Amino acid sequence: MTAAENVCYTLINVPMDSEPPSEISLKNDLEKGDVKLKTEALKKVIIMILNGEKLPGLLMTIIRFVLPLQDHTIKKLLLVFWEIVPKTTPDGRLLQEMILVCDAYRKDLQHPNEFIRGSTLRFLCKLKEAELLEPLMPAIRACLEHRHSYVRRNAVLAIYTIYRNFEHLIPDAPELIHDFLVNEKDASCKRNAFMMLIHADQDRALDYLSTCIDQVQTFGDILQLVIVELIYKVCHANPSERARFIRCIYNLLQSSSPAVKYEAAGTLVTLSSAPTAIKAAAQCYIDLIIKESDNNVKLIVLDRLIELKEHPSHERVLQDLVMDILRVLSTPDLEVRKKTLQLALDLVSSRNVEELVIVLKKEVIKTNNVTEHEDTDKYRQLLVRTLHSCSVRFPDMAANVIPVLMEFLSDNNEAAAADVLEFVREAIQRFDNLRPLIVEKMLEVFHAIKSVKIYRGALWILGEYCSTKEDIQSVMTEIRRSLGEIPIVESEIKKEAGELKPEEEVSVGPAQKLVTEMGTYATQSALSSSRPAKKEEDRPPLRGFLLDGDFFVAASLATTLTKIALRYVSLVQEKKKQNSFNAEAMLLMATILHLGKSSLPKKPITDDDVDRISLCLKVLSECSPLMNDIFNKECRQSLSHMLSAKLEEEKLSQKKESEKRNVTIQPDDPISFMQLTAKNEMSSKEDQFQLSLLAAMGNTQRKEAADPLASKLNKVTQLTGFSDPVYAEAYVHVNQYDIVLDVLVVNQTSDTLQNCTLELATLGDLKLVEKPSPLTLAPHDFANIKANVKVASTENGIIFGNVVYDVSGAASDRNCVVLSDIHIDIMDYIQPASCTDAEFRQMWAEFEWENKVMNTNIIDLNEYLQHILKSTNMKCLTPEKALSGYCGFMAANLYARSIFGEDALANVSIEKPIHLGPEAPVTGHIRIRAKSQGMALSLGDKINLSQKKSSL
């Protein structure tokens, strides 16, 4: 066995730059130096032995001159020294000198100082030589009765490791420890003793637990945790024991320790699927989330609740706890609130939807006028969306929700107001009975709307759904009120009389770059006139938008006026009233056109808006039945089609989700009866403790691992050539933020290689945690060296380095073998995610780093898209319906998020060049956008690489 394969208990930092001292100088320091010099010399000896030096000549010197010293630092160092020093001759016999050392151990075990006794007992746990331990057994037993708990708890650990390794030395250990446990009062000693009984003699552990099962609640938390583990293991191996211990687990749910409550709840769920047990566990999880201050803990426990919900039989139990789950919303963290709202929405049913809506309405009102937290606006958006979903699923609730939400149309936060507007639009289309209420509320808040985008939406809704004569007149009144005095140009000039200078400076404003919904660019420049600033507080909202140069809202207003004028004509029979209303609508449009052509607005009206307003004027002047149909019927039909398509898509995704969750049992599947199952079959079920340990180590067994291509060999990178004196290859293991490099180093020469060191360096956002320690390799020997690397962001990282070594007996300089580079694959950090179209467009506009790639020979559009999705871990946001069929071109939006919270967007715009024949490859481009340059470049490189691979 090589030095690298020995189990290491003590990690020591080794300074690499110092020159190794000679054996003679060390011997001199150890013999004749003072305590300080001896301490330094002993440290150097330990480091040299760790580096592979043997130093047999110093053993007797240390026994004679250092071992008798009573200095505590030296005693600690000696324990490390005896742990690592070779204790046997080459043929495996114990060295004679070790008898003297054994006597020194015995004296230390009887030392009056409890620290020396305890640390010596800890050291004995690491000894693997039975001959050394045998004479010490009486002293170790005696330490169980020492007055100090530090000595007693280490004595228990020493007895446990000795019993596990050399049972013949202390065959009565379980009985001894059981008697010790019955009389012991200290919590840490009891925990260690109980732990030993669990692993050494489970029956005795159960006997002890049976005697004190009613007092379990009074025990310390460290002992309670071990009791939970024992109960789980016993019931896992032997299900008939469940009834005996389930009451104990119920009691532990009331423990004062959060860790015990969490473990007890997890154990209870695995032991019993009775509704009372699930309810108790879920209640315990909810209490933990509310009382625990750490957001990470809240998120972990929320995940456990979500796991419970995934089980069909548990879902009904959790539905009764929705109101308790909503108590978690008191947490200020947005991520916790987001998960909580999603969980509540998944569990909502007709029984509890009313209570849920009342709580959410209170939360929405709370967020009003609260600006102390930066996430308040985002939280309000989440609440609005949740209420929206509730109202769509339970239409009876919409009447309660709409009046509260419509207050937020006048909110300063445009995103939340836009969500409310979207909800109102869907509600007014779906629920005919709510239309009068919505129109009435809309007219109330119309004047207070601050955002031009929301204003446009409100105008559209009013124009589309005002069906009575009174409502139409109210809308016209509100529009007049919002426009102010007309004609606008004349009234503005009158206002400014006396303020205007004779000459106005006209200047061209800077070109403004806009991103359209399709992701393409549009550039627009503006002609502006500078004039003295004046007070604008008294300006009505619509007038303000127009004078700021936003004439898109004017085009929207023209459409609304046309709709209500045409509808008014059909409702009112009197010609005079008809003409009067039409004339008023046309006057408003004409005055806006006049304003647009004047120099008063900051930006002049665009040709598109002029065309739109002119068209509306023409429609009103002619009043043809065809135009009436287009304005008043077809617009609403388009909305109806869009909403029904959206609903269909949602139902489809919900159906897919439910299909995933439904446990399908095939006709020929065997049925397992708990009572008829053999014990060994039961124990083959997954052990939760084992699974959690594997997950922490990153060794989770994935289902697809059965595929030979998914084996570890795929991640092995060859670092040197087969003809190099040292052959090296690395297995790269990625576990979230950590990368472990397991490097195999093989000495291919007939010489002994001393100080063989793996030197590594990193490029990118990688950080080497520690330098691997040097090794000594015998001829044709091999060793495994592990190196840990931390990852900070999603960038293409490169690890490079070399292996340096000295040849034993050679006078030449150090030899060096350069290693190949190891490229870290960013796909280990990127996970598919989803976002709304609005969020995608917003991020697309915000992110400044863009990378454009395209180079493939795949000839089918859909095949190319699927290939990109598979090789980049991204999710396609464009619905399947939009991508189905074949038309020669395709546009799709892709989105993913890294485990570091970085967003990555991609827009695929590809086409099939038909004129080049059926075998022509797909052309076009993929545009990748990300917040950081590294992410955009790394993802582009990955796509390029995968395209090249596909072309091989």
N, C-alpha and C positions, 0 to 999 in steps of 0.2 A: 504494500500500500504506500503510495507516495505521500509526501508531507502535506500536499494540498488537499488530500482526501481525508486527513485526520479531522475528527470533529473538533472545532475550535470553540472554546467557551469564553475566552477573554480576548477582546480586540484591542490591539495596541498600535498607536500611531507611530510610524517609523520615519524619522527625518532622513531623507535620501542623500542630502548633500555632504554629510559628514564622512570622514575617512574611517573605516573599521579599525578599532584598536587591536594591538597584538595581544596574544595570550599571556605573554610574560608580564606586560605592563598591568594587565588586569589582575594577574595572580599577586603581583606586588601590592596593588591597591587593596585587594581583598584581605591580604595578610597584615599589612602594616599601616593602612590608612585609618583615619578616624571614622566616626559613624557616617558623616556626610559623604566622605570619599567612597566608603564601602557601598553606600546606597547608590551612588552614581555608577560604580563599577558593576554592581548587580544588575542595574537597568541595562547596561551595555551587553552583559552576558545574555540576558533574556532576549534582547533584540537579535543578537548574533545566532542564538539557537533557533529562533523563529525563522531566520534567513537560511537555515539549512546547515549551519556549522555544528560540529559535534562537541568540541571542547571537553573531551573526557578528563583531561588533566586537572580541570578546575573543580571537579565534584568533591574531592576530599578536602580541598582548600576551603570550600564553602561550608562543608560539614564541621570542620575544625574551628574556623575563625569567624563565621557569620551566624551559624545556627544557634550558638549559645546566647547571642545578643537579645536583650529584652525590648529593643526599640520597636514601636508598633509599625512604623513605615517599613522597616526591614522585614518584619514578620509577614506583612501583607505581600511584599515582593517575593519572599521565599515561597509563599503559597503558589504564586504564579510560576515561579521557577520549578517547583516540584511537579507542577501540573504538566509542563512542557518538556522537561528533561527526559532523555531516554532512560528507562529504569531497568532495561533487560540487556543481556549480552546478545551478540548476533545469533546464538542458537536458541534464544527465547527464555533463558534462565534469569531469575531476578539477581541483580547486582548485590554483592555482599554488603556494600556501603549502605544500602537502603535499610538495613536492620537498624543502623544508628538513627536514620531519619525517622523510622517508625517509632522509635523510643521518644524522639522529640515531639512527634504528633501526640503521643500518649500524654506527655507532660502538659502540652498545650490544652488538651481536652480536660485536664484537671486544674487549669490555671484559674486563679481567683477572679481575673478580669473577664466579664461576660462577653465583651466584644471579641476577645481572642478565642474564647471557646466557640462562640457562634460562627465566626469566620472560618475556623478550622473545620467545623462540621459542614459548612457550605462547600469547603474544598474537598472534603471526603466524598461528596456527591459525584465529583468528577473523576475519582480514581477508578481505574479498571483492573487493578491487580489484587486478586483475592488474598495472596500471601501477605500483603501489606495491611489489609483490612482486618484479618483474623485476630491479631493480638489486641486490636483496638476495640473489639466488640463490647467488653464489659464497661469500658469508659464511655462509649456511646450510649449504652443503656442507662448508665448513671445520669447522663445529661438530661434524660426525660423528666427527672425529679428536681432539676435546678430551679432556684427561686425566680430566675428572670425568664420572661416569655420569649425573648430573642433567642436564648439558648434552646429552650424547649421546642420552638417551632422549627429551628434548623435541625435539631436532633430527629424530629419526625421525618423531615425530608431526607436526611442521611439514611435513616433506617429503611425508608421506602425505596431509595435507589439501590441500596445494598441488597434488599430483598428481591428487587426486580432483576438485578444482574447476577447475584450469587445467593440463591435461596438457601443453600446449605449452611451459610454462615449464621443466619437468624431465621430458622424455620418457623418459630412461634411469633413472627412479627405481627400478623393480623390480630392475633389474640392480645398481644402486648399493647398494640395501638388502640384496640377496642376498649381495653380497661383504662388506658390513658384518657381516651375521649370521654368516657363516662364521668370521670372525676375532674376533667379540665374546665377551667372557667374562662380563659382568655379566648377571644373570638378568632384571632389569626391562627392560634395553635389548633383550635377545634376544626377550623377550615382545612388546614393541612392534613390533620389526622383523618378527617372524613374523606378528603380527596384520595388519600392513600387506600382507604378501605374500599372506595368505589372501584378502583383499578385493581386492587390486590385480592379482595374478598368481598364481592358484592352482597352476599347473603348477610354477612356481619353488619355491613353498612345499612341494609334494610332492617335488620333487627334493631339496631340503634335508633333508626328513624321511627320505627313503630313505637318504641318506648317514649319518644318525645314528640310525636307528631302533633300533639295539641299545643306544644310550646313553640312551634316553628316560627310563629309571628314575632316572638320575643328575641329571636336570634339576630346576630349581626348580618348585614347585607351580604358580606363575602361568603358566609356559610349558607345563607338562603340561596344564593346563585348556584352553589354546588349541589344543594338539595334538588333544585329545579332540574339540573342536568341529570342527576341520578334518576329521578322519577321519569324523565323523558326516556332515558336509555332502558330502564326496566320495562316500561310500558311498550316501548318500541320492540323489544325482544320478546316480551310475553304479554300480549294484549289482555289476558284475563286479569292482570294486576290493576287494570285501569280503575275499577270501582274502589279499590283500596286507597288510591292516592289522589283521586280527582278532587276530593274535598280539600286536601292540603293545598293543591294548586289554586283552588278558589280563594282560600285564605291568603295565599301569597299575593293575589291581585290587590289586596289592601295594604301591602307592604309600604313602608315610608320611602324605600329606595326606588327611584325611577327605573334603574337597570333591572331590578328584580321583577318589577311590575311588567316591564317589556318582555322579559324572557318567559315569565309565567303566562302571559297572554298568548305568546307564540306557541308555547307548549300545550296550553289548553286547546287551542284550535286544532293542533295535530292529533290530540288524544280523543277529542269528542267533536262530533258535528251536530250535536243537539242544539236547537235554537237558543236555549238558555245559556249554553256555554259560549256560543258565537256572540250573543248579545253582551255577555259579561266581558269577553275579550275586547269586543269593539268599544264598549264603554270605557274600558281601561285605556285603550289606545287614544281615545278622544281626550280623556283627562290628561294623559301624558303630553299630548300636543298643546293643550291649553296652558298647562303649568310649566312646561319646559321652555326656557328662554332662548336656547340655541336653535337657530333656524334650520341648521342641518339635521338636527334631531327631529324637528317637526316634519321635515320633508321625508325622512326615512320612515317615520311612523305612519305618515299619510300614505306612503307607498304600500305599507302592510295593509292598511284599510282598503286600498284600491285592489290589492290582491284578493282580499276577502270577498269583495264585490264581484270579482270575476267568476266566483263559484256560483252556479245558478241557484243552489238551495240556500246559500247564505244571503243572497241579494234581498230576499223578502224581509229577513231579520233586520238588515241594515236600513231598509226603507223606513222602519219605525224610528230610526235614530237620526233621520235627516236634520231635525231641528237641533240636536246636540252637535252634529257635525258643523252646522252653520255658526256655532259659537267660536269656531276657529278663526272666523273672519275678523275677530278682534286683533289678530296679529297684523302688524304694519307691513310685513314683508309681502311683496307682490306675487312672488313665485308660489308661496304657501296659499295665498288667497286664490290664485288662479287654479291650483290643483283642487282646492276645497270646493270652489264653485263648479268645477267640472264633475267632481264626484257627486255633489248634491244634485246636479242636473241629470246625471245618469241614474240616480236613485229615485227621482221624483215620480210620484204616481198621482192618480186622481184623489187619493186619500189625503195626501199631504201638500198638494200643490198650493192650496189657499194659504196655508201657514208660511210656506216657502216664499210666496210672493209678498206677503206682509213684511217678512224680515228683510227681503231684498229692497223693498220700497223704503223701509227705514234706513237701510245702509246708503241708498242713493241720496236720500235727503241729507244724511250726515255728511256726505262728501261735498255738498253744496257750500260754497264760501269757505271751504277748508283748504288752505294753501301751504300749511306748514310742512307737508311731506311731498317730495318731488313726484311720487308715484300716484298721487291722488287722482289725477286726470286719467291715467291708464286704468286705475281701479274702477273709476266711474264707467269707463268704456266696457270693462269686463261685466259689470253689473247690468248695463244696458243690454249687452248681448245675451246674457243669461235670461233676463226678463223677456227678451225677444223670443228666445227658443221656447220658454215656458208658454208664452201666449200662442205661439204657432201650434204647439202640441196640445194645449188646453185652451181652446178659443174662448171659453167662459171667463177666463182671467183677463182677457185683453181690455175689457171695459174698466177694470180696476187700475190697470197699469198705465194706460195711455195718458190720462190727465196728469199723472205725476211726471212722466217722462217728457211730456211736451213742454214743461217748464224749462227743460234744458236746451231747447232749440235756440234760446237767447244766450247760451253759455259762451264764454270766451274761447273755450277749448273746442276747436273746429271738429276734431276727430270724434269726440263724444257726441256732439250735435249731429254729425253726419250719420252716426250709428242710429241715433233716435229717429232721424229723418227716414232712413232706410226701413226701420221698423214700422213707422207710421204709414209709409207708402204701401208696405205689404199688408198691413192691417186694414187700411181703407179699401183696398182692392178685394180682400178676402171676406171681410165681415161687413155686409151691407147694412146691418142694423146699427153699426157704430159710426157710419158716415156723418150723420148730423152732428154727433158729439165731437168728432175729430175736426170737422170744418169749423165748428164754433170755437174750439180751443185754439185752432190754427189762427183764426182771425184775432183772437185775444193776444197771442204772443207775436204776431206778425211784425208789429211796429218795433219790437225790442230786439229783433234778430240783428246780430252784429257782423256775421260773416257773409260775404257775397255768395259763396258756394251754397250755403244753407238757404240763403234768400232765394236763389234760383230754384232750388228744390221745392221750397214752400210755395213759390209762384206756380210751379207746375202742378202741384197737388191741388191748390185752390182752383186753378183754371180747369183741371180735369174733373173734379168731383163736386163743384157747386152746381146743384141741379134745380134749386128753387129760385124764383124771381128775387126774393128777399136776400138770399145768400149772394146772388150775382151782384146786386146793388151794394151789398156790404163790401164785397171784394173791390168793386170799383172805388168805393169811398176810401178803403184802406190804401189802395194804390195812389189815389190823388193825395192822400195825407202823406204818404211816403215820398212822393215826388216834390211836394211843396208847391209854391206859386208857379203858374205857367202863363205865358211861354217862358221857358227857363232862361234863354239867352238874355231876353230883355230885362227880366227881374234881376239876374246876376249883374248885368251892366249897371243897372240902377243902384244896386247895393254897393258896387265898387266905385261909383262916381265920387270923384274927389280923392280916391286912394290910388288910382292908376297913374303911372307916369305917362307923358306923351309918347315916349318910344318904348316899346317892349323889346327886351332882348330875347331873340328866338334862338334856341340852341338844340342840337341833336343830342338826345340822351344816349347813354351807353347801350350797345346791343344787348338784348336779354336772351339768354339761351334757355330754351324750355325743352322738357322731355315729354313727348306725347304718350298716350296710353300704350301704344305699340312698342315703346322703347326707342323710337326714332327721334331725331333732333328737329326742332323748329326754331328759327331765329327771327326775332322781331325787334325792330328799332323804333324809337319814339321821338316825335318832334315835341319839344316842351318849351313853354314860355316861362321865364322867371319873373316873379312879381313879389311884392312884399307879402310876408305871411300874415294871415288874418285869422281871426277866431272862427273855428268851424263847429263849435259845440252845438250851435242852434240849427245846423243843417240837417234836414231829414235824411234817413238812411239811404234811400234809393238815389236821391239827388247827390249824396256824397259819393256813392259808387261811380256814378256817371261822370262827375267832375274829376274823379281820380283816373278817368280814362278806361274804366272797365265797362265796355259796351256789350260784352257777351250777355250780361244780365238784361240789357235793353232788348236783345233779340229774343230772350226767354220771355220778357214782359210782353213783347209784341205778339208772340204765340198765345200767351195766356189771354190777352185782351181779345184776340181774334176768336178764341174758343168761347169765351163767355158772351161775346157780342153775338156770335152765330146762335148760341143756345138761347139768349135773351129774345132774339127775333122769333124763334120757334115757340117760345113760351108766351110772349105778349102779342096780342092781335092788333093793337092800335099802331098804325103806321107812324104817327107822330113820335110816339115813345121809342119805337124801333130806330127811326132815323136819328133821333136825339142821342140815343145810347151809342149807335155806330159812329156818329160824328164826334162824340167825346173820345171814344177809343182812337179814332183816326187822328184827332188833334194831339193826343198824348204821343202817338208814334211820330207825327210830323215834328213836334217840338224837340223830341229826342234826336231825330235826324239833323235838325237845324243846329242843335247843341254840338253834335258830333263833328259837323263841318266847320264849326267856329273855332276860335283859338282859345276858348275858355278851358276845356279839359286839359289834363296833364298829358294825355296821349290822344291823338285823333282817332275817330271811329275806323274800324277795319272794313275793307270791301265786303267781306263775308256778312258782317252784321248789317251793313247798308242793304245788301241784297235781301236778307231775311226780313227786315222791317218793311222794305218796299213791297216784297211779296205779300206780306200780311195786309198792307194797305190795299193792294190790288184785290185780294180775296174779299175784304170787307166791302169794297166798292162794287164788286160784281155779285157776291152772295150766291154762287152756283151750288147746286145740290151735291155735286161731286166733291167740292172742297169741304162742304159741310161734313160729309162722310169721313173724309180723310182726317180732318181736325178733331172731330168729336167721337168717332168710333174706332178708327184703325189704331190711333195712339194707344187707347186703352187695351185693345186686343194684343198689341205688341207686348205691353207690360204683363198681361195675363199669360201669354206664352212663355215669357222669361221666368216668371214666378213658378209656373207649373214645371218647367224644365229643371229649375233649381230644387224644387220639392222632390221631384223624381230622383234627382241625383243624391239628395240627402237620404231618401228612403233606401236607395240602392246601397249606399255606404253603410247604413244601419243594418241592413239585411246581411251584408258581408260580415260585419262585426258579430252579429248574433250567430251566424253560421260558424264563425271561428270559435265562439264560446261554447256552442252546443257540443256536448260530448257524444259523438256518434259511436254506437256499439254495433259491430258487424254481426250478421246472423250466426256465424260460426265461432264467435269469441267465447272463450270459457268463462263461466261465472264463478267467482271466488267467494266462498262462504267463510266468514271470519272463524266460526267455530270449528270448521273442518280443516283449516289451514295448519300445516305443520309449523313447528317453531322456527326451523331453519329457513322456511319459505318466508315467514313474516320478517325475519331479520334481514332478508335481502332487499326490503324496501329502503328507500333513500333515508339516510340518517341526516336530520336537519343540522346537527352540530358539525358533522363532517362536511356537509354541503357549504355551510357558511364559512368554514375554515378554508375550503378549496376556493371559494369566491374571493376571500380576502387575499389569498395567494395568487389569484388570477388563473387558477387551474380548472375553471368551470368546464364540465364535460358538455360540449355542445352536441346537439343531435346530429348535425351534419358531419361530425368527426368520423362517422363510419365511412365516409367517402375517402378512398385512399389518397386522393389529390389534396385533401384538407389535412394531411398528416404533418407532423413536425418537420419532416424532411424538406418540405417546401420552403421552410424558413431558414434553412441552413445555407450560409454564405461561405464559399471557399475564400480564404484570405491569402494563402501562399500557394506556390506550385508544388507538385509532388516531388520535384528534384531538389527543392531547397533543403538546407540542413535541418531547418525546423519547419514542420508542416503545421498549419493552423487553419481551423475552420470555426465559424461562430453560429450558434443558434440564437436568433433574435426573438426575444419574447416580450411582447408589448402588453402591459396591464395598465390601462388608462394613462396616468401621468408618469408612469415609470417604464423604462426599458431595461430589461436584464439581458446582458450579453453573456452567454455561456460559451466560452472559447476553449476548444480542445487544442492543446499544444503537444506535438509529438516530436521527440528527439529522434531524428533519422540517422544520427551519426553513431560512431562507436566510442565517442568521448563523453565524459561527464560534463554537462553544461551547468556552470555555477551562475548564481545571480541572474537567472533567466527571467527577464521582466517584460511584461506586456505594457507598452507605453501607448496611451490613447489620447487623441485630441478631437474636438468636435467643431463643427461648422453649422451655423444656424442657431435656432433657439433651444439648444441642448446644453445640458450642464453635467459634467462628469462628477459623480458624488464622491468617489474615493479612488485613489490610485491602487491598482492591484499590487499585492506584495510579491517580492521576488521568490523564485523557486530554484531548487537544485534538481536537475533531471539526470537520472542515470542513463547509460547507453540504451537506446531504443525504448526508453520509458515514455510515458505520457502523463499529462495532468489536465485537469479542468480548472480554468480560471474564470471567476465571475466578476463582471463589472456592472455597476448600476449607473444609469443615465436618467436625469430628470428632464421632462419635456415641459416647455412653458407656452408654446403656441403652435398653431397648425402651419408649419412651414416644412419644406423639404430639408430634413437634417442629414448631415453626412458625418460619419464617424470614421476617422482614419488614424493610422499609427504604425508602429513597428514592434518587432520582438528583438530585444538586445540581450546578449549573454556573453559570459566568459568561458573559454575552454579550459578545463582543469589541466594545470601543468604547462600551458602555453604562455609564452612571454609576449604575445602580440596584444594589440589594443582590443577593445570590446568589439564583438561582431554584431552585425545588424541585418535583420531581414525586414524589408518594407512590406506592409500588408496592403491588400486591396481595400478600396473604400467600401464602407457599408452604408447603403442608402436607406433611410427610414421612410417607410411608406405612409403617406398622410392618410390613406384610406382607413387606417386603424383608429383615427380620431374623428372621422366625418360620419355623421349619422343622418338618415333622411328625416326631414321635418316638414311641417306644413304651415302656411300662412295665408291670409286672405289676399285677394288681388290688390286691394287698396294698400295693404302693408308692403306687398311686393313692389308696387310702383313707387311707394314712398322711399323704400330702401334703395331702389334702383336710381332714384334721383339723388339720394344722399351720398352713396358710395362713390368714391372718386377713382379707385383703382380698377382699370378695365383691361382685360386680356382677350384678344381675338384669335381663335384657332380654328383650323379646318384642313384636314388632309387625310382622305380615306379612299378606299376603293370598294366600300360596301355599296351595293347597287339598289338596295331597297330602303325607302324612307323610314318605314316603321321599324325595320330591323336595325337601322342605324340608331334610332332613338333608344330602343331597348338596350342596345349595346352600350350606349353612353350611360344610361341609368345604372346598368349593372357594374360598369367599371368605375363609376364615380360615387356610388352610394347616394346619389341625389334622388329627390322625389319629384315626379312630374305633377305640377299644379294644374296644368291644362286638362280638363275632364276628357275621359275616353271618347265621349260622344263627339267632341270637337275634333278629335284626331282620327275618328273612324272614316272609312271611305277612302277613295284615292283620287287626288286631283292634281298630282304632279308637284305640289309643294307642301311644306309643313312648317308651322311655327309653334313652339312650345316653351313654356317657362318652367325652369327647374329650380329647386331650393333644397339646401341642406344646412345643417348647423354642426359645428364642431363641439367636442366635449368641453372646450374652453369658452363656449358661448359665442363664438364668432359665426356670423352669417355668411353664406356663399350663395350668390344668385347666378343663374345662367339663362340665356335666351338662345334657343336653337332656331335658326332660320335657314331651312334647307330646301332644295328643289331638285327635281330629276330632269336633267337636260335631255328632253325627248329627241331633239334634232341630232344628238350624237349617237342615237341607237339604244336598244334595250340594255346592253351590257355596260353602258356608261356609268361611272361612279357618281354618287350623290355630290352635289356642289352646294355651296353656301357658307355659312360660318356659325360658330358658337361664340357668343360674347359672355365672358365671365366677369362678374363684378363682386368686389369684396371691400371691406373697410381697410384691410391691410394689404400692402403690396405682396407680402409673402404668400398669403392665402390665394390671391388671384393668380400669381405665377405658378405656385405649386399645383393648383387644380388644372391650369392650362397644360403644364408639363405632363400631368397624369393622363389627360385626355389625348394629348399628342402621342404619348407612349402606347396607350391602349389602341389607338387607331392604327399605329404602325404594327402592333402585334396582330391585329385582325387581318392585316394585309399580307401576313406571311403565309 
